[in-house]
Amino acid sequence: MNSIKSIYSLAVTGVQQLVPYKPGKPIEELQRELGLEHVIKLASNENPLGPGEKALAAIRNALPELALYPDGSGFRLKQALAQKLGLSESQITLGNGSNEVLELVARAFLTPELSVVFSQHAFAVYPIVTQAVGARAIVVPARHYGHDLDAMLQGLAENTRLVFIANPNNPTGTLLSQAKLKAFIQALPASVICVLDEAYYEYVNKAPGYNDSTAWLEQYPNLIITRTFSKAYGLAGLRIGYCLSSLEIADILNRVRQPFNNNALALAAAEAALDDAEHLQKTLQVNADGMAQLTRGFARLDLEWLDSSANFVLVDLKQAGLPLYQALLRKGVIVRPVDNYELPNHLRISIGTEQENQLFLEALSDVIAHV
């Protein structure tokens, strides 16, 4: 009989040593494990309001056609996105969440002979997709918990093909200025593709004079911008995201994109969500109010946190975070430990409803007092 060890040896080199991405603990899992009835989850940066009414209505309307394959091109959604963003439909690639887009980029542009640059404390999917295709990861030390763009430029190797930048960054919430970001992209060699991950784009406070990164696509053909409907639009369970790029890059990505990678409900809901400005505005207000509520609570507990431009906040517990995370679980509160991001004394807290935030703060205060 073949041994398990011999089966592992059949996998490609990068996959053999790959550690899978570990998502936030599901509510039902914690309920099963500890027999809890009431659980709140502030771990996965989900929208506490859920989908808007327009998206829910679109889902209901699409239900009778579930026996049919969805539109493999996602024409209607791409048309709506193009109109909203002032781009061509041919510049848009749809993904099963923006995570799939990151994987498509790695599959299309990386080989074991090439390298990728990204920052310390950056999104965990970057090293995963890099290692999966056997490319070499060049991890640049963070500066004030965020991207050090000068160091990242200096870290480029002759064989570097991709640079991943999350703005705002997950899990730190740090935000790069648009001026510095544009200067960085301009300084890149034409042979290096910049993947600008804007999963939390909608949450950014766009002050007067803010220069949307989509305006740079015409000038920089080596730029890819990824966004998602999972966060501000409340559609995480439907898994739908997209990227914006030059026509040439979109053509390449669509060569490796699987047909029907977006289901019919996701396509319908995303199109409707784009047209629901009221729900988006309510989401942003709940997030702003919740951020203020949590940070006031941290101040009362004499804790420090990072200013965040997203829908979560990274709090410094001044002690090991994992025991406090586990203690919070026993109280029915799920947050996100970030020791895998080299942040062992921090927890990442997603913004919830006012009631959820208050329950978390009360639980945190109690566990800090007793750990």
Protein Blocks (a to p, Z undefined) as FASTA:
>chain_A
ZZfklmmmmpcfklmmpccddddddfklmmmmnopabdcddfkopafklpafklmmmmmm
mmmmmmpccdfklmmmmmmmmmmnopafklpccdehjklmmmmmmmmmgcfkbccdddeh
iafklmmmmmmnopacdddddeehiacfklmmmmpcfklcbdcddddddfklpacdfklm
mmmmmmpcfkbccdddffklmmpccdehiacfklmmmmmmmbccdddfklmnopmmnopa
dddddfklmmmmmmmpcghkbcfklmmmmmmmmmmmklmmmmmmmmmmmmmmmmmmmmmn
opacdddfbfbdcddehiafklmmmmmmmnopacddfklnopakbccdddddfklmmmmm
mmmmmmmmmZZ
